[in-house]
Amino acid sequence: MSITTTRRLTLRNWQEKDRDLFHEINSDPVVMEFFPFLRTRAQSDALFERIRGIIAETGLGFYALAERESDTALGFCGLSRTTERTEPHLPAGSVEIGWRLARRHWGKGYITEAAERLLAFGFEEKDLSEIVSFAVAGNMRSIAVMQRIGMRAAPERNFEMPGLDDPALRPHLLYTLDRAGWRSR
């Protein structure tokens, strides 16, 4: 099931053929540098199934990001509802844009291309009023993407991610874009 496309990419629900790539991105220590742990194959498979189910049920989630011509998965980019984990900093149900890409596909503009399309999808087709994104304060790669796609820093909404043992991973910077700001870009 295709959610949307760009010139080079398809954003769609995950398929069985994507399972190895999903594990690759969740177990690569460079890709996961700003996350609290690497996932085992079993943990990746469980998350794969959960995300696939959420997308099928709600139409939102971290979609498989695939090369359009070959339909080969490269990583993910998606719009996902936040959970109680980010409360009170973000109300549960806020919509977050997020991404993760296999390292061998970095530096080709895939995430920026997909994220820009998903902003349009979120504001035009899903009628969202605001989309947020957040990252560990030191994650300059993700912060650069947020800036490239027109999101604005909201320092008054920065927060400490609850439940993380590593103090270096707790400080999170929040970026936002509302529908009016998106239209005025």
C-alpha positions, 0 to 999 in steps of 0.5 A: 500500500503506497501512502505517497510518492516523490520523484525518486521515492515511495512511502508505503507500509512495510512488506516482508521483503523489508524485514532485513533492512529494518533490522539493519537500521535498528542494529547499526551503531552509527545509525542508532548513535542517539538512541538508548540501545541497538535492537536485536533481530527479535526486537526489530521484528517485533517493532516491525510488526507493531509499526506495520499494524499501526500504519494499516490501522491509522494511516499514520506511522513510520513508513517504509521509504523505498526507491521508487523504481526498484521498490527497495527499502532504504529506511523510513520516514513518517508521521506518527502520533506521539505517546504518553512517553513524551507527556507533559512536554508534548500532548499524547497524539501530537504528530511527529515527523521522524526518519531513519536511513540505512547508512549506505544511503546517507548523503543523497537527499532522500530524507529531505525529499521524503520529509518535505512530501510528508509535510504536504501530506500531513497538512493537506491530506490529513488536515493536521494543524501542527507537526513536530520533530525532536532529536537529542540535542547533539544529533546535528544530522537530524536537526539539519534536516528539520531546518532544511524542511522549514521547521522552526526551533521551539526552545521554550518546548525543549525537554528531557526525554523521560525514562532514559538512563544515559544523561547525554541522551535526555536533552531533546530539542523540539522543532515545529511547523504549523499549517500557516507556517508551512503555507508561507514557506 
